[in-house]
């Protein structure tokens, strides 16, 4: 027996002497038996009664505990999933990005208030005039008005158009285009396809390539069953017949055919292409300076709208020039780079239909690239198809964590030698998810269940295996150290040691998940709640269900017939003779020697890694914020991701809602409070409108201030000015416009015109709002209206607020810094003006398209806050359980090292700070602390308190194999995610593999090296509950070794290495007048 064991015997003997007189105990020579008798940190004799009582219940009534727990699980499952038990609807993930927004921020409150106002306007609860359903016939007879609108020039063009239309109808094979895509589909285009040359950088603006593009679009979309029933249709006349037919697809080839008088895209020639190229060359400057408008062509009368009469006819016919440059060609076409068309898009005229778009994907897109000659299909974007397929793949790819669970079960079976325990481990993971779902939906009443909650299964697989390995390992050691002991004793010893480690790791991991509740983003909040509950449910299963099954397993073990001759028995013998001995050698001898001997090297090496990770994470290159508002759901090479990742930003219509609005809009509101009174944990709950009762636009000060505000606004450097056009706020127009308009002779604008008394009262404002509403309908597509804003009325016709919209000159950007500068500059000016406004106008606010910027800002700040909270909670839990300040501090340093190197590696691999990445960073705290926690608790439970090296050996030998198996199984769980094409599974897999590897390495080498070098000795830094609650203190002076005893123990501890080198030694130690006789010891 070496010096370490002699020191341990001395402490054990000393504790025995404290028993009443006449009581003697036999000194055991096994160091592990001494470990089983030690109390938990801060535990006293009276504090141990609770565990034995519970252990006795588990040992005597395991079936009762098992069936009661099972009944609880069944009840939770029935109430959660069976409709007959009033279960809520099963979650569906048709819109996975739902909830990816920060709730409660200033920007989001304003945004949601604007959305609620828009919803109210759509349902008729809010309108822009006091009279509902105002039409043109309200104030004027449109039949007489039309004669005034048709000037001689317009009549001439109209007649020419009619002649052209008649010729068109006489030749039914001449291609006739439909109106612009935005007329049919508003802001959503359902079917987009992008084509490019098979040679890199090749020009596709030639007849052969454009015909191939049309042919492939025909094959993929128009010839697919179901297109005719979903397509947008128009009426065609041939002689006396009228029939409905699908609109042609919006493609460059079809527009060339229409402009050239061809019957289809397949008939265009090289000459036709050159002629249209010449038109584009002539009209492109007018498009680039926004002179060509969105909708210039009246398809009903086949003429240009009056607003575009001053433009060349070839530049506005069929809106061809605008639509080709805006929708169908990349931004570099006819830009500074030249006239080569690298990418062209085709927009198919069909409504969104789930089954139809899934059919397109399965038939044409899923199996690979489609090409025709020199042209290939490079990307598709079928509205919501990615969400549909994600919903399917998210559930289908659960097979991968299931396979991981199967592999872990095989390892668990091999490790525990019990099929029953292995099966119950699986059931405990599933049961924890069921109970957590019950608590989440039924008890807490949360309606929103984001798809990220599904990924909790991946964590539970690893954590469940971790706890199972720890429990079964301690159970096995308890049986070995107490041969022939009753199950009550074995259960009590196992729970005494294993429950503390499981409790610490489960609580810290759950705390790390729950720390995500501090985030302002709904999805992250809900994920944190559910995952945290699931972890705690899993712990409850490990201290109730699983111990009961262990007792049952011990009591019902039946030997197999001819077991000694079976191949399984031979494998067991091989395992015991070779594998088990090798494992004991590694964790009891080899690994402790490596850690202790090279402890300075390990500390320096891992410290350098930590500093490098912090440099990458916090300074350069740092965690980049996302630059795309589209959430990536599949891996980058997936065909459903190609459009948004690589091609979306190449087209003008994707960077703005309409031409000329590629800059941030600015919306001003008065009369509506910028509040979000909906449920922050339910993205579908927008709340209700809250009117600002202090709003008053009828007094002199308010009207004067608003007109002055508009004048100042036009002078700001962020205000978007249009060349040759000056826009005025509606109130300025009311006071300055003429009382009559030649284009609307039937309408008198009085008293909303020059010469009217100032200010307008509420009655006059109501009349002005009605006239403005009618005028806006009259001049729709006929004259560009330069009036800004309108009044807001509720459903009773009461004046409630004001809305103004202007365009800024700041281009829309998904990058954080430009959006941040725009927000700060505009917010500071607007709020400064609002603070100086009259009382009735001080409730004003503004908003723009800043939702993605708000998400970026919340991620950048909220992620760090969540991590800080998780680390602080982990430190608190570690301190409360070990009650040792130094061990807790070293564990936190280990966590920081693991997190910094893990996340730094992910940053270098290209990760950006998005929703999933934010969750991963917070979860990293809980996942990485497990191993350090286990080693730290074992270090505190070591019997020889005075010898750091002995405590490190005890910690590694006691927990090393279980922790290694837990790391291996969790690593396998992550590795099995790699075949999936769902990005969330892939990223979780990469993260688990990396964090398990680094977590094991840091905890084994860095944490243990710290404890071996500067770890606590004796009771230094150790607290106890009796010290904290002094009135319950039962500590006596005899419980602490005297100074002489401590010095003696430490001297023998320091001599341990020399003794190990010399082999056999003879030692004698006297503690409290009790002599341990000379014992022959051999080096370990």
Order of alpha helices (4+ residues) and beta strands (2+ residues): alpha-alpha-alpha-alpha-alpha-beta-alpha-alpha-alpha-beta-alpha-alpha-beta-beta-alpha-alpha-beta-beta-alpha-alpha-beta-alpha-beta-beta-alpha-alpha-alpha-alpha-alpha-alpha-alpha-alpha-alpha-alpha-alpha-beta-alpha-beta-alpha-beta-alpha-beta-beta-alpha-beta-beta-beta-alpha-beta-alpha-alpha-beta-alpha-alpha-alpha-alpha-alpha-alpha-alpha-beta-beta
